[in-house]
Amino acid sequence: VEPRGSTVHRASRPGTRHAIDRGAPGWALLAGARPRVGERHQVTACRAAGWVQTTAEVLPGMSAIAAPILDIAAIAVVHLAGHPVSDRGPAVVAAAARAIADRLAGSPV
């Protein structure tokens, strides 16, 4: 659901997919897996930092912050490029990924 006063409206058909090797959500999914020969440096950097951020990698005018959740999933926030969420978003998204991973592993949050 998008607010009526939103600056941007983005709609996709059900089943629309983006390449896993482009953009923060895909890189976070790949970062949750074991390192692969020839993987993009952004995947390696995401694995080390626990999060990754991109701008206009998949959608023009949009940015994304994503973090891997164990080796099974990723969490991402997609937002307007240049929005202030970019300043504090990585820490929040990484913390959310850790909290979800802890719950999935059966640890108390």
Phi, psi and omega per residue, in radians:
V1 nan 2.243 3.128
E2 -1.928 2.424 3.103
P3 -1.155 2.590 -3.119
R4 -1.115 -0.523 -3.106
G5 -1.585 0.224 -3.096
S6 -1.124 2.531 3.116
T7 -1.237 -0.618 -3.079
V8 -2.243 2.498 3.023
H9 -2.107 2.205 -3.121
R10 -2.209 2.126 3.106
A11 -2.250 2.467 3.094
S12 -2.275 2.614 3.062
R13 -1.252 2.570 3.049
P14 -0.949 2.375 3.131
G15 1.589 -0.072 3.107
T16 -1.111 2.326 -3.131
R17 -2.233 2.688 3.031
H18 -1.988 2.633 3.136
A19 -1.034 2.397 -3.093
I20 -1.209 -0.353 -3.106
D21 -1.683 0.297 3.076
R22 -2.285 2.327 3.033
G23 1.509 2.762 -3.053
A24 -0.997 -0.806 -3.126
P25 -1.043 -0.765 3.115
G26 -1.143 -0.752 3.138
W27 -1.127 -0.632 3.103
A28 -1.155 -0.699 3.073
L29 -1.055 -0.799 3.135
L30 -1.145 -0.608 -3.128
A31 -1.171 -0.425 3.105
G32 -1.284 -0.296 3.135
A33 -1.593 3.046 3.094
R34 -1.164 2.597 3.116
P35 -1.010 2.513 3.115
R36 -2.115 2.533 3.057
V37 -1.067 2.282 3.087
G38 1.463 0.108 3.137
E39 -1.188 2.695 -3.142
R40 -1.092 2.550 -3.118
H41 -1.089 -0.445 3.109
Q42 -1.146 -0.580 3.110
V43 -1.185 -0.783 3.110
T44 -1.088 -0.742 3.129
A45 -1.125 -0.683 3.107
C46 -1.110 -0.752 3.132
R47 -1.051 -0.700 -3.115
A48 -1.283 -0.747 -3.063
A49 -1.490 -0.457 -3.081
G50 1.585 0.042 3.116
W51 -2.832 2.880 3.078
V52 -2.582 2.617 -3.122
Q53 -2.301 2.398 3.114
T54 -2.355 2.762 3.047
T55 -2.317 2.217 3.081
A56 0.997 0.414 3.107
E57 -1.261 -0.641 -3.123
V58 -2.042 -0.786 -3.101
L59 -2.107 2.154 3.108
P60 -1.007 2.371 3.108
G61 1.395 0.018 -3.113
M62 -2.074 2.597 3.051
S63 -2.101 2.809 3.107
A64 -2.491 2.524 3.021
I65 -2.161 2.266 -3.097
A66 -2.472 2.736 3.111
A67 -2.512 2.487 3.106
P68 -1.260 2.617 3.021
I69 -2.071 1.849 -3.058
L70 0.876 -2.421 3.105
D71 -1.981 0.407 -3.018
I72 -2.135 -0.295 -3.015
A73 -2.773 -3.140 3.043
A74 -2.588 2.760 3.039
I75 -2.108 2.459 -3.103
A76 -2.482 2.623 2.989
V77 -2.109 2.128 3.095
V78 -1.862 2.280 -3.042
H79 -2.561 2.959 3.090
L80 -1.078 2.325 3.105
A81 -1.025 2.423 3.118
G82 1.480 -0.056 3.121
H83 -1.226 2.552 -3.126
P84 -0.997 -0.289 3.101
V85 -0.971 -0.429 -3.136
S86 -1.050 -0.474 -3.101
D87 -1.321 -0.692 -3.073
R88 -1.990 -0.149 -3.078
G89 -1.025 -0.780 -3.097
P90 -0.978 -0.769 -3.128
A91 -1.148 -0.681 -3.130
V92 -1.188 -0.790 -3.128
V93 -1.141 -0.749 3.119
A94 -1.102 -0.701 3.115
A95 -1.145 -0.694 3.098
A96 -1.102 -0.729 3.117
A97 -1.082 -0.740 3.114
R98 -1.121 -0.729 -3.139
A99 -1.117 -0.744 3.116
I100 -1.138 -0.756 3.120
A101 -1.045 -0.729 3.117
D102 -1.080 -0.758 3.140
R103 -1.140 -0.726 -3.139
L104 -1.163 -0.568 3.139
A105 -1.434 -0.094 3.102
G106 1.576 0.121 3.114
S107 -1.487 2.576 3.066
P108 -1.220 2.574 3.136
V109 -1.514 nan nan
